[in-house]
Amino acid sequence: MKDASIDDLIDDLAGDLTPVRPRRVARGSMWVAAGWVAGAAALLLIFGLREDLAVSGMPPLSMLAFWLTAATGLAATWSALRMGLPGVGRDYGGWRWAVGASLSLPLAALVACITDGHAAMESARHGFGLRCLLQGVASGLGVGAALFFWLKAGAPTSPTRAGWVIGIAAGAAGATIVALHCATDDVVHIALWHGAAVLLSAIAGRLVLPRFLRW
């Protein structure tokens, strides 16, 4: 092939190219923040803020659970945002450390069950436990949707892993929002019902989302 033909071919290929706006983590973070604020506003406007926040703040146990769950959600969100960026060989495993730290809550609940099984069972049977679970899943949908559309445009290399991470981030966001409403300061209730929101969202993300995240 002559040099002139090669130049013409390059010109033809380049002529079909259009500029693409680079993807920024900051933009995706704004989507996630908007999803969290929307979920929190909807839940708190309907059901209200827990009363002790306005008086003395969260009790220590609820505060610890809140920040552990928030750390899990932030780590999973960061991993999901980075999955939507172009690149090869990126490490997306940081969220696993936050999930491991949050496992201290179910372990503490297990100790409580062993120490006083009757009281633990009564805590688990509270009629509003299922309500907290459903509220947590619903409140995290905004964050899940933001991360889904971010990754849908980015086409992650592992849709299965992306589904897990989106689900964990959404569930953790929902659990933090529920903690602003639910005034129960009981480790069994928090680990069982608030934690179940994270687990259920993660499973739903794994089962439903991967097929929609592929090219």
C-alpha positions as CSV (number, residue, x, y, z in Angstrom):
1,M,0.0,0.0,0.0
2,K,1.3,3.4,-1.0
3,D,2.0,6.1,1.6
4,A,-0.7,8.3,0.0
5,S,-3.3,5.5,0.4
6,I,-2.3,5.0,4.1
7,D,-2.7,8.7,4.7
8,D,-6.1,8.7,3.0
9,L,-7.2,5.8,5.2
10,I,-6.0,7.5,8.4
11,D,-7.8,10.7,7.3
12,D,-11.0,8.7,6.7
13,L,-10.9,7.0,10.0
14,A,-10.1,10.2,11.9
15,G,-12.9,12.0,10.1
16,D,-15.5,9.7,11.8
17,L,-14.2,10.3,15.3
18,T,-16.1,12.6,17.7
19,P,-14.8,14.0,20.9
20,V,-15.9,12.3,24.1
21,R,-16.2,14.0,27.4
22,P,-13.8,12.3,29.9
23,R,-15.4,10.5,32.8
24,R,-14.7,12.1,36.2
25,V,-15.2,10.4,39.6
26,A,-16.4,13.7,40.9
27,R,-19.4,13.6,38.6
28,G,-20.3,10.1,39.6
29,S,-19.9,11.1,43.3
30,M,-22.4,13.9,42.8
31,W,-24.9,11.4,41.4
32,V,-24.4,9.1,44.4
33,A,-24.7,12.0,46.9
34,A,-27.9,13.1,45.2
35,G,-29.2,9.6,45.4
36,W,-28.4,9.4,49.1
37,V,-30.0,12.8,49.9
38,A,-33.1,11.8,47.9
39,G,-33.5,8.5,49.8
40,A,-32.9,10.2,53.2
41,A,-35.3,13.1,52.4
42,A,-38.0,10.7,51.3
43,L,-37.7,8.4,54.4
44,L,-37.4,11.2,57.0
45,L,-40.2,13.3,55.5
46,I,-42.5,10.3,55.6
47,F,-41.5,8.7,58.9
48,G,-39.5,11.4,60.7
49,L,-36.1,11.7,62.4
50,R,-35.3,9.8,65.5
51,E,-36.0,11.9,68.6
52,D,-32.7,11.5,70.4
53,L,-30.7,13.1,67.6
54,A,-32.2,16.4,68.4
55,V,-31.6,16.1,72.1
56,S,-28.5,14.2,72.9
57,G,-27.4,12.5,69.7
58,M,-27.1,8.8,68.9
59,P,-26.2,6.4,71.7
60,P,-22.7,5.0,71.4
61,L,-23.8,1.6,69.9
62,S,-26.0,3.1,67.3
63,M,-23.2,5.6,66.4
64,L,-20.7,2.8,66.0
65,A,-23.0,0.8,63.8
66,F,-23.8,3.9,61.7
67,W,-20.2,4.7,61.0
68,L,-19.2,1.1,60.3
69,T,-22.1,0.8,57.8
70,A,-21.2,4.2,56.3
71,A,-17.6,3.1,55.9
72,T,-18.7,0.0,54.1
73,G,-21.0,2.0,51.8
74,L,-18.3,4.6,51.0
75,A,-15.7,1.9,50.2
76,A,-18.1,0.0,48.0
77,T,-19.1,3.3,46.3
78,W,-15.5,4.2,45.6
79,S,-14.8,0.8,44.1
80,A,-17.9,1.1,41.9
81,L,-17.0,4.5,40.7
82,R,-13.5,3.4,39.8
83,M,-14.9,0.4,37.9
84,G,-16.5,2.9,35.5
85,L,-13.2,4.5,34.5
86,P,-11.1,3.3,31.6
87,G,-8.0,1.4,32.6
88,V,-6.5,-2.0,33.0
89,G,-5.3,-3.7,36.2
90,R,-7.0,-1.4,38.7
91,D,-7.5,-2.7,42.2
92,Y,-11.2,-2.6,43.2
93,G,-10.9,-4.7,46.4
94,G,-10.7,-1.9,49.0
95,W,-14.4,-2.3,49.9
96,R,-13.7,-5.8,51.3
97,W,-11.8,-4.3,54.3
98,A,-14.8,-2.2,55.2
99,V,-17.1,-5.2,54.9
100,G,-14.8,-7.2,57.1
101,A,-14.9,-4.4,59.8
102,S,-18.7,-4.3,59.7
103,L,-18.8,-8.0,60.5
104,S,-18.0,-7.0,64.0
105,L,-21.7,-6.1,64.4
106,P,-23.1,-9.6,63.7
107,L,-20.3,-11.1,65.8
108,A,-21.4,-8.8,68.7
109,A,-25.0,-9.9,68.1
110,L,-23.9,-13.5,68.3
111,V,-22.2,-12.9,71.6
112,A,-25.4,-11.3,72.9
113,C,-27.4,-14.3,71.8
114,I,-25.0,-16.7,73.6
115,T,-25.0,-14.5,76.8
116,D,-28.8,-13.9,77.0
117,G,-30.6,-15.8,74.3
118,H,-34.1,-14.9,75.6
119,A,-33.5,-11.2,75.4
120,A,-31.9,-11.5,72.0
121,M,-34.9,-13.4,70.7
122,E,-37.2,-10.7,72.0
123,S,-35.1,-8.0,70.3
124,A,-35.2,-10.0,67.0
125,R,-39.0,-10.3,67.2
126,H,-39.8,-6.6,67.4
127,G,-42.6,-5.9,65.1
128,F,-40.8,-3.0,63.4
129,G,-37.8,-5.1,62.4
130,L,-39.2,-6.1,59.0
131,R,-40.2,-2.5,58.5
132,C,-36.6,-1.4,59.1
133,L,-35.4,-4.0,56.5
134,L,-37.8,-2.8,53.8
135,Q,-37.1,0.9,54.6
136,G,-33.4,0.2,54.3
137,V,-33.7,-1.5,50.9
138,A,-36.0,1.2,49.6
139,S,-33.9,4.1,50.9
140,G,-30.8,2.8,49.1
141,L,-32.4,2.6,45.7
142,G,-31.3,6.1,44.8
143,V,-27.6,5.3,45.4
144,G,-28.0,2.0,43.6
145,A,-29.5,3.7,40.6
146,A,-26.8,6.3,40.4
147,L,-24.1,3.7,40.5
148,F,-25.9,1.5,37.9
149,F,-26.1,4.3,35.4
150,W,-22.5,5.3,36.0
151,L,-21.3,1.7,35.4
152,K,-23.8,1.2,32.5
153,A,-22.0,3.9,30.6
154,G,-18.6,2.7,31.7
155,A,-19.1,-1.0,30.8
156,P,-17.2,-2.7,33.7
157,T,-15.0,-5.6,32.8
158,S,-16.6,-7.8,35.5
159,P,-20.4,-7.2,35.6
160,T,-20.8,-9.8,38.3
161,R,-18.4,-8.1,40.6
162,A,-20.0,-4.7,39.7
163,G,-23.4,-6.1,40.6
164,W,-22.2,-7.2,44.1
165,V,-20.5,-3.8,44.7
166,I,-23.5,-1.8,43.6
167,G,-25.8,-3.9,45.9
168,I,-23.5,-3.5,48.9
169,A,-23.2,0.3,48.4
170,A,-26.9,0.7,48.0
171,G,-27.8,-1.5,51.0
172,A,-25.2,0.2,53.2
173,A,-26.5,3.7,52.2
174,G,-30.1,2.5,53.0
175,A,-29.0,1.2,56.4
176,T,-27.4,4.5,57.3
177,I,-30.5,6.3,56.3
178,V,-32.7,4.0,58.4
179,A,-30.3,4.6,61.4
180,L,-31.4,8.2,61.3
181,H,-35.0,7.1,61.8
182,C,-34.9,3.9,63.9
183,A,-34.3,4.7,67.6
184,T,-33.6,1.1,68.6
185,D,-30.2,0.9,70.3
186,D,-29.9,-2.9,70.3
187,V,-27.1,-4.8,68.7
188,V,-29.3,-7.8,67.7
189,H,-31.9,-5.6,66.0
190,I,-29.2,-3.5,64.2
191,A,-27.2,-6.5,63.1
192,L,-30.2,-8.5,62.0
193,W,-32.6,-6.1,60.4
194,H,-30.3,-3.2,59.3
195,G,-27.6,-5.6,58.3
196,A,-30.2,-7.7,56.3
197,A,-30.8,-4.6,54.2
198,V,-27.2,-4.7,53.1
199,L,-27.2,-8.4,52.5
200,L,-30.5,-8.4,50.6
201,S,-29.4,-5.5,48.4
202,A,-26.1,-7.2,47.6
203,I,-27.9,-10.4,46.6
204,A,-30.3,-8.5,44.4
205,G,-27.5,-6.6,42.8
206,R,-25.7,-9.8,42.0
207,L,-28.7,-11.6,40.6
208,V,-30.3,-8.7,38.6
209,L,-27.7,-6.2,37.5
210,P,-24.9,-8.1,35.7
211,R,-27.0,-8.9,32.6
212,F,-27.7,-5.1,32.1
213,L,-24.1,-4.0,32.7
214,R,-22.6,-6.0,29.7
215,W,-22.0,-4.4,26.3
